[in-house]
Every structure is written in structure tokens, then in C-alpha cells.
């Protein structure tokens, strides 16, 4: 894959953030999927929705993928983030299961 090409479910999540579309954000994840943001895990549709509302879409976030590397079902990215909560660059990891995300993790050591 080229540097910033993402698997379709990961791109759907990024697009949902940038379009401020909470329902599309939640729909990008498997029903048992989760977001792990620095060790705070929000799982299932309601947990994912709450993270989107507090840390992403509800915070006016815009996400720019700077680089991406995929091995199997795992894609590691470096991304730029602008929001009312955090501005800067971070590392993230998507795990894809079928046509949805199993997880999106932002490790604390970014």
C-alpha cells in the first residue's frame, strides 16, 4: 500500500471524524469493537459513541493520516489531530476484522 492508504474500515473511521458523522463513526466498528485511548477503553457501540462525542467528533476533531503501514489485519499510522481537546501528532493502530474495525488504539507512548 502507498504511504497513507488505509484499509476501507479505517478510512471510513477517519472520514467519519472529518465529516463530524457520529453514526458513520460507530458503524465503522464491529459490534464488539473498541477504542483504546491511552489505556482508557470504550467498547461496543455506546462506548465508541461516547468516545466520539467526548474526544473526537464532539471536540471538533480533524484527523490527517500522515503515514500508514499495514501487516495482515493491523495498520499502524502516524496522524495529525486538531481538536478542542488535543492538537498534535500521534501514533495509532487499527485492527480490521472483515469489513469493520475490531479496534482503534492510541498508545500512551506516542
C-alpha atoms as a printed R data frame, in Angstrom:
    type eleno elety resid chain resno       x      y      z
1   ATOM     1    CA   UNK     A     1   0.000  0.000  0.000
2   ATOM     2    CA   UNK     A     2   1.166  3.569 -0.596
3   ATOM     3    CA   UNK     A     3   2.208  5.550  2.474
4   ATOM     4    CA   UNK     A     4  -1.177  6.830  3.624
5   ATOM     5    CA   UNK     A     5  -3.545  4.299  2.033
6   ATOM     6    CA   UNK     A     6  -5.758  2.715  4.662
7   ATOM     7    CA   UNK     A     7  -7.942 -0.381  4.713
8   ATOM     8    CA   UNK     A     8 -11.554  0.605  3.920
9   ATOM     9    CA   UNK     A     9 -12.876  0.342  7.527
10  ATOM    10    CA   UNK     A    10 -10.039  2.534  8.831
11  ATOM    11    CA   UNK     A    11 -10.612  5.086  6.079
12  ATOM    12    CA   UNK     A    12 -14.335  5.049  6.940
13  ATOM    13    CA   UNK     A    13 -13.485  5.952 10.564
14  ATOM    14    CA   UNK     A    14 -11.184  8.810  9.504
15  ATOM    15    CA   UNK     A    15 -13.783 10.082  7.031
16  ATOM    16    CA   UNK     A    16 -16.498  9.949  9.717
17  ATOM    17    CA   UNK     A    17 -14.380 12.043 12.096
18  ATOM    18    CA   UNK     A    18 -13.637 14.617  9.416
19  ATOM    19    CA   UNK     A    19 -17.308 14.750  8.371
20  ATOM    20    CA   UNK     A    20 -18.458 15.039 12.023
21  ATOM    21    CA   UNK     A    21 -20.665 11.963 11.441
22  ATOM    22    CA   UNK     A    22 -21.030 10.079 14.724
23  ATOM    23    CA   UNK     A    23 -23.280  7.380 13.271
24  ATOM    24    CA   UNK     A    24 -20.792  6.600 10.484
25  ATOM    25    CA   UNK     A    25 -18.000  6.556 13.084
26  ATOM    26    CA   UNK     A    26 -19.842  3.970 15.212
27  ATOM    27    CA   UNK     A    27 -20.778  1.959 12.090
28  ATOM    28    CA   UNK     A    28 -17.102  1.626 11.118
29  ATOM    29    CA   UNK     A    29 -16.607 -0.689 14.121
30  ATOM    30    CA   UNK     A    30 -17.694 -4.289 14.679
31  ATOM    31    CA   UNK     A    31 -20.444 -4.614 17.338
32  ATOM    32    CA   UNK     A    32 -17.814 -5.781 19.867
33  ATOM    33    CA   UNK     A    33 -15.195 -3.298 18.687
34  ATOM    34    CA   UNK     A    34 -13.424 -0.792 20.909
35  ATOM    35    CA   UNK     A    35 -11.375  2.393 21.095
36  ATOM    36    CA   UNK     A    36  -8.367  2.354 23.440
37  ATOM    37    CA   UNK     A    37  -7.149  5.909 24.028
38  ATOM    38    CA   UNK     A    38  -4.070  5.891 26.267
39  ATOM    39    CA   UNK     A    39  -5.392  2.849 28.158
40  ATOM    40    CA   UNK     A    40  -8.965  4.130 28.526
41  ATOM    41    CA   UNK     A    41 -11.056  1.554 26.671
42  ATOM    42    CA   UNK     A    42 -14.526  2.355 25.327
43  ATOM    43    CA   UNK     A    43 -16.188 -0.740 23.879
44  ATOM    44    CA   UNK     A    44 -19.318 -1.612 21.967
45  ATOM    45    CA   UNK     A    45 -21.476  0.876 20.074
46  ATOM    46    CA   UNK     A    46 -22.311  3.011 23.124
47  ATOM    47    CA   UNK     A    47 -18.705  3.157 24.339
48  ATOM    48    CA   UNK     A    48 -17.449  4.039 20.874
49  ATOM    49    CA   UNK     A    49 -20.162  6.696 20.556
50  ATOM    50    CA   UNK     A    50 -19.194  8.201 23.930
51  ATOM    51    CA   UNK     A    51 -15.523  8.449 22.871
52  ATOM    52    CA   UNK     A    52 -16.535 10.053 19.573
53  ATOM    53    CA   UNK     A    53 -18.632 12.607 21.443
54  ATOM    54    CA   UNK     A    54 -16.070 13.444 24.146
55  ATOM    55    CA   UNK     A    55 -12.735 13.148 22.339
56  ATOM    56    CA   UNK     A    56 -13.312 13.271 18.586
57  ATOM    57    CA   UNK     A    57 -16.417 14.485 16.793
58  ATOM    58    CA   UNK     A    58 -17.844 16.323 19.804
59  ATOM    59    CA   UNK     A    59 -14.471 18.034 20.228
60  ATOM    60    CA   UNK     A    60 -14.436 19.302 16.638
61  ATOM    61    CA   UNK     A    61 -11.643 16.925 15.631
62  ATOM    62    CA   UNK     A    62  -9.974 16.752 12.254
63  ATOM    63    CA   UNK     A    63  -7.680 13.788 11.556
64  ATOM    64    CA   UNK     A    64  -4.974 13.692  8.875
65  ATOM    65    CA   UNK     A    65  -3.178 10.399  8.263
66  ATOM    66    CA   UNK     A    66   0.498 11.178  7.677
67  ATOM    67    CA   UNK     A    67   1.766  7.633  7.137
68  ATOM    68    CA   UNK     A    68   0.411  4.096  7.294
69  ATOM    69    CA   UNK     A    69   1.911  0.622  7.303
70  ATOM    70    CA   UNK     A    70  -0.248 -2.497  7.083
71  ATOM    71    CA   UNK     A    71   0.739 -6.040  8.029
72  ATOM    72    CA   UNK     A    72  -2.076 -8.568  7.927
73  ATOM    73    CA   UNK     A    73  -5.120 -7.189  9.751
74  ATOM    74    CA   UNK     A    74  -3.138 -4.490 11.588
75  ATOM    75    CA   UNK     A    75  -2.404 -0.990 10.281
76  ATOM    76    CA   UNK     A    76  -0.093  1.332 12.203
77  ATOM    77    CA   UNK     A    77  -0.408  5.018 11.445
78  ATOM    78    CA   UNK     A    78   1.064  8.370 12.327
79  ATOM    79    CA   UNK     A    79  -1.591 11.058 12.252
80  ATOM    80    CA   UNK     A    80  -2.158 14.725 12.819
81  ATOM    81    CA   UNK     A    81  -5.051 15.690 15.098
82  ATOM    82    CA   UNK     A    82  -6.673 19.072 15.659
83  ATOM    83    CA   UNK     A    83  -9.482 19.408 18.191
84  ATOM    84    CA   UNK     A    84 -10.653 21.293 21.254
85  ATOM    85    CA   UNK     A    85  -9.052 18.528 23.388
86  ATOM    86    CA   UNK     A    86  -5.679 17.798 21.733
87  ATOM    87    CA   UNK     A    87  -3.585 19.220 18.907
88  ATOM    88    CA   UNK     A    88  -0.525 17.481 17.548
89  ATOM    89    CA   UNK     A    89   0.704 14.197 16.149
90  ATOM    90    CA   UNK     A    90   0.034 10.731 17.498
91  ATOM    91    CA   UNK     A    91   0.524  7.089 16.682
92  ATOM    92    CA   UNK     A    92  -2.488  4.852 16.195
93  ATOM    93    CA   UNK     A    93  -3.188  1.211 15.450
94  ATOM    94    CA   UNK     A    94  -6.224 -0.119 13.586
95  ATOM    95    CA   UNK     A    95  -7.161 -3.793 13.687
96  ATOM    96    CA   UNK     A    96  -9.568 -4.800 10.927
97  ATOM    97    CA   UNK     A    97 -11.955 -7.738 11.131
98  ATOM    98    CA   UNK     A    98 -13.842 -8.369  7.905
99  ATOM    99    CA   UNK     A    99 -15.405 -5.124  6.709
100 ATOM   100    CA   UNK     A   100 -15.266 -3.343 10.074
101 ATOM   101    CA   UNK     A   101 -12.756 -2.252 12.694
102 ATOM   102    CA   UNK     A   102 -12.138 -4.556 15.623
103 ATOM   103    CA   UNK     A   103 -10.268 -1.731 17.365
104 ATOM   104    CA   UNK     A   104  -8.522  1.614 17.169
105 ATOM   105    CA   UNK     A   105  -5.759  2.143 19.729
106 ATOM   106    CA   UNK     A   106  -3.820  5.291 20.571
107 ATOM   107    CA   UNK     A   107  -0.946  4.019 22.725
108 ATOM   108    CA   UNK     A   108   0.334  6.242 25.545
109 ATOM   109    CA   UNK     A   109   3.911  6.088 24.252
110 ATOM   110    CA   UNK     A   110   3.269  8.102 21.069
